């Protein structure tokens, strides 16, 4: 073996602390499954052997369409041990979207659970796909699939020969696809392991850590959180469906020490009477995937009496890139922090030259967590790399102290009357308007201006907001061409499962 791989971590943990809890699965207010490190590694070896019996070998791809369950972790680890690549699929995708990912990733085997039974049946019956075998984790196995548990438990327990090198491919993680079809990011074992090491340096977890994962494991952010916990030998508590009071119960019952919640989760939990629960063990609160305004940060810190970390990144970086640490959370609440260890950052213009401090540009990265390539997209891969740097579509600015401020996405930019407008700047101003709970700014076609600025606002409670109030507040704080020319009020914003606003549904 050349270097530490994900599969080796499973064996190391089983050897060092065989009887410690590795994964706890929670549902309906109770534990539904608890697996020790020794049992997990044994099950992973069995599943890996079962996959090998079905023709899976190094370089193959195995799709998973499952929730936050033990089988999901087992599937990832077993596939990686073989040198094959797990392909997690958003379990809210419909049949056509799932079929796209299966075909795009060349998956020859698909593991799915009860929540995805109907969708995968639709894929099997209605779409052509490269999948040759299905494993079903649940009751009443469909005729076209084999029972996951029977297949796993009937296989050999012989140790699997682990993929030999950190530089080998480990997984294909798909981007969120908020503005188009998702792209498959090929991550290596080095990417995944180094990302865990980087985050652990910034957030000091120990073997006593009890990490609740409530964001979906098909996303690199949640898998990265699991890897942090797994790397140090902590316990991972899986919660499959987000429900505020259930989350608070899990935090109390399981003596959770760390977790990650996107801002919309944080707002919901803060509204669910958290003071009624014993959360004294909860020390590390991580957030990200969407902006958290100062008032939300203040409420989290005051309510949970915890260390708050605001994390920024993307799938291509495995995923974390910058972090606003607890000591800066309220000093620079609009910032996404400084680059984390082992991640180099610069801000560049369209030609690839660095911009002046304080100017807006694309954020570019270099380091061991940068992904290998977009699967099957050599031209797209070449287009995003410049002399060893991955150049993102995220627009940021950096201050004199090295703090990064997210401005928006290059493909979100609104060009109105020849002027460039960054939605995040307007959203930041509107978050300071009393009565605004959430807001998203988009560009919509306009015959006169090319595009006009549209603000979609979610009022707070019974707040009596008007279009003129919203427009006037922006006009009082920003240049006139940045003011919304259209305001829409909604009860909620459309989001993907990781909390990112689906702006394409608002335009």
DAHUQUI-V475237 format. One record per residue. RES is the residue in one small letter. PSI is psi in whole degrees, 0 to 359 (none if undefined). Layout:
BEGIN
res:RES psi:PSI
res:RES psi:PSI
END
This chain:
BEGIN
res:x psi:130
res:x psi:92
res:x psi:170
res:x psi:126
res:x psi:167
res:x psi:318
res:x psi:323
res:x psi:326
res:x psi:322
res:x psi:317
res:x psi:319
res:x psi:314
res:x psi:321
res:x psi:327
res:x psi:318
res:x psi:319
res:x psi:70
res:x psi:326
res:x psi:358
res:x psi:151
res:x psi:123
res:x psi:308
res:x psi:133
res:x psi:128
res:x psi:128
res:x psi:141
res:x psi:145
res:x psi:38
res:x psi:11
res:x psi:169
res:x psi:130
res:x psi:343
res:x psi:142
res:x psi:129
res:x psi:129
res:x psi:169
res:x psi:322
res:x psi:314
res:x psi:321
res:x psi:313
res:x psi:322
res:x psi:317
res:x psi:323
res:x psi:316
res:x psi:317
res:x psi:314
res:x psi:320
res:x psi:317
res:x psi:321
res:x psi:320
res:x psi:319
res:x psi:321
res:x psi:335
res:x psi:16
res:x psi:2
res:x psi:128
res:x psi:180
res:x psi:132
res:x psi:345
res:x psi:166
res:x psi:138
res:x psi:117
res:x psi:144
res:x psi:128
res:x psi:71
res:x psi:169
res:x psi:203
res:x psi:80
res:x psi:161
res:x psi:321
res:x psi:329
res:x psi:312
res:x psi:313
res:x psi:316
res:x psi:316
res:x psi:310
res:x psi:318
res:x psi:316
res:x psi:317
res:x psi:324
res:x psi:325
res:x psi:348
res:x psi:6
res:x psi:175
res:x psi:118
res:x psi:144
res:x psi:89
res:x psi:135
res:x psi:136
res:x psi:116
res:x psi:7
res:x psi:358
res:x psi:146
res:x psi:177
res:x psi:315
res:x psi:320
res:x psi:320
res:x psi:316
res:x psi:320
res:x psi:312
res:x psi:318
res:x psi:316
res:x psi:317
res:x psi:325
res:x psi:356
res:x psi:34
res:x psi:130
res:x psi:350
res:x psi:142
res:x psi:129
res:x psi:127
res:x psi:162
res:x psi:187
res:x psi:320
res:x psi:335
res:x psi:9
res:x psi:310
res:x psi:318
res:x psi:313
res:x psi:327
res:x psi:321
res:x psi:320
res:x psi:313
res:x psi:319
res:x psi:330
res:x psi:347
res:x psi:148
res:x psi:134
res:x psi:162
res:x psi:356
res:x psi:127
res:x psi:341
res:x psi:146
res:x psi:138
res:x psi:130
res:x psi:123
res:x psi:93
res:x psi:187
res:x psi:154
res:x psi:71
res:x psi:131
res:x psi:155
res:x psi:331
res:x psi:358
res:x psi:164
res:x psi:152
res:x psi:123
res:x psi:308
res:x psi:319
res:x psi:316
res:x psi:314
res:x psi:310
res:x psi:342
res:x psi:357
res:x psi:168
res:x psi:148
res:x psi:9
res:x psi:138
res:x psi:144
res:x psi:140
res:x psi:112
res:x psi:145
res:x psi:133
res:x psi:339
res:x psi:146
res:x psi:335
res:x psi:354
res:x psi:156
res:x psi:139
res:x psi:322
res:x psi:159
res:x psi:112
res:x psi:126
res:x psi:141
res:x psi:167
res:x psi:329
res:x psi:42
res:x psi:338
res:x psi:4
res:x psi:190
res:x psi:140
res:x psi:151
res:x psi:143
res:x psi:113
res:x psi:120
res:x psi:116
res:x psi:143
res:x psi:168
res:x psi:323
res:x psi:316
res:x psi:309
res:x psi:314
res:x psi:317
res:x psi:324
res:x psi:319
res:x psi:316
res:x psi:317
res:x psi:312
res:x psi:323
res:x psi:330
res:x psi:321
res:x psi:324
res:x psi:108
res:x psi:86
res:x psi:152
res:x psi:182
res:x psi:342
res:x psi:359
res:x psi:141
res:x psi:101
res:x psi:118
res:x psi:125
res:x psi:111
res:x psi:344
res:x psi:155
res:x psi:135
res:x psi:348
res:x psi:346
res:x psi:144
res:x psi:329
res:x psi:312
res:x psi:319
res:x psi:322
res:x psi:324
res:x psi:317
res:x psi:317
res:x psi:324
res:x psi:310
res:x psi:315
res:x psi:323
res:x psi:317
res:x psi:356
res:x psi:26
res:x psi:178
res:x psi:132
res:x psi:124
res:x psi:117
res:x psi:129
res:x psi:122
res:x psi:322
res:x psi:132
res:x psi:122
res:x psi:120
res:x psi:310
res:x psi:326
res:x psi:319
res:x psi:316
res:x psi:322
res:x psi:319
res:x psi:317
res:x psi:319
res:x psi:307
res:x psi:322
res:x psi:6
res:x psi:49
res:x psi:136
res:x psi:339
res:x psi:150
res:x psi:170
res:x psi:131
res:x psi:136
res:x psi:161
res:x psi:321
res:x psi:327
res:x psi:318
res:x psi:316
res:x psi:319
res:x psi:318
res:x psi:320
res:x psi:336
res:x psi:1
res:x psi:28
res:x psi:56
res:x psi:338
res:x psi:344
res:x psi:358
res:x psi:152
res:x psi:102
res:x psi:29
res:x psi:338
res:x psi:346
res:x psi:108
res:x psi:320
res:x psi:113
res:x psi:114
res:x psi:143
res:x psi:167
res:x psi:194
res:x psi:340
res:x psi:159
res:x psi:144
res:x psi:115
res:x psi:165
res:x psi:316
res:x psi:324
res:x psi:318
res:x psi:316
res:x psi:317
res:x psi:319
res:x psi:312
res:x psi:316
res:x psi:318
res:x psi:316
res:x psi:351
res:x psi:55
res:x psi:172
res:x psi:125
res:x psi:126
res:x psi:124
res:x psi:115
res:x psi:138
res:x psi:146
res:x psi:197
res:x psi:164
res:x psi:320
res:x psi:346
res:x psi:9
res:x psi:19
res:x psi:348
res:x psi:141
res:x psi:316
res:x psi:161
res:x psi:132
res:x psi:111
res:x psi:164
res:x psi:321
res:x psi:344
res:x psi:0
res:x psi:319
res:x psi:344
res:x psi:322
res:x psi:63
res:x psi:339
res:x psi:355
res:x psi:154
res:x psi:16
res:x psi:194
res:x psi:162
res:x psi:139
res:x psi:169
res:x psi:143
res:x psi:14
res:x psi:115
res:x psi:141
res:x psi:140
res:x psi:162
res:x psi:126
res:x psi:159
res:x psi:190
res:x psi:340
res:x psi:356
res:x psi:0
res:x psi:144
res:x psi:140
res:x psi:166
res:x psi:154
res:x psi:132
res:x psi:346
res:x psi:153
res:x psi:138
res:x psi:183
res:x psi:141
res:x psi:133
res:x psi:146
res:x psi:152
res:x psi:140
res:x psi:178
res:x psi:354
res:x psi:1
res:x psi:131
res:x psi:165
res:x psi:312
res:x psi:166
res:x psi:127
res:x psi:123
res:x psi:16
res:x psi:68
res:x psi:323
res:x psi:318
res:x psi:320
res:x psi:312
res:x psi:327
res:x psi:335
res:x psi:0
res:x psi:139
res:x psi:103
res:x psi:44
res:x psi:354
res:x psi:135
res:x psi:122
res:x psi:115
res:x psi:164
res:x psi:0
res:x psi:129
res:x psi:130
res:x psi:171
res:x psi:157
res:x psi:136
res:x psi:182
res:x psi:337
res:x psi:6
res:x psi:9
res:x psi:137
res:x psi:140
res:x psi:121
res:x psi:130
res:x psi:324
res:x psi:189
res:x psi:142
res:x psi:322
res:x psi:357
res:x psi:349
res:x psi:138
res:x psi:128
res:x psi:106
res:x psi:118
res:x psi:30
res:x psi:357
res:x psi:139
res:x psi:128
res:x psi:126
res:x psi:116
res:x psi:322
res:x psi:329
res:x psi:318
res:x psi:320
res:x psi:321
res:x psi:318
res:x psi:317
res:x psi:335
res:x psi:340
res:x psi:356
res:x psi:125
res:x psi:133
res:x psi:354
res:x psi:121
res:x psi:306
res:x psi:156
res:x psi:146
res:x psi:137
res:x psi:132
res:x psi:166
res:x psi:139
res:x psi:150
res:x psi:142
res:x psi:129
res:x psi:327
res:x psi:315
res:x psi:356
res:x psi:302
res:x psi:151
res:x psi:155
res:x psi:129
res:x psi:132
res:x psi:127
res:x psi:118
res:x psi:135
res:x psi:110
res:x psi:156
res:x psi:116
res:x psi:233
res:x psi:23
res:x psi:134
res:x psi:77
res:x psi:148
res:x psi:164
res:x psi:318
res:x psi:326
res:x psi:315
res:x psi:310
res:x psi:316
res:x psi:322
res:x psi:318
res:x psi:316
res:x psi:329
res:x psi:343
res:x psi:342
res:x psi:168
res:x psi:149
res:x psi:326
res:x psi:350
res:x psi:352
res:x psi:145
res:x psi:137
res:x psi:1
res:x psi:135
res:x psi:131
res:x psi:135
res:x psi:133
res:x psi:162
res:x psi:332
res:x psi:163
res:x psi:142
res:x psi:134
res:x psi:156
res:x psi:174
res:x psi:343
res:x psi:5
res:x psi:357
res:x psi:136
res:x psi:132
res:x psi:84
res:x psi:336
res:x psi:340
res:x psi:357
res:x psi:342
res:x psi:none
END
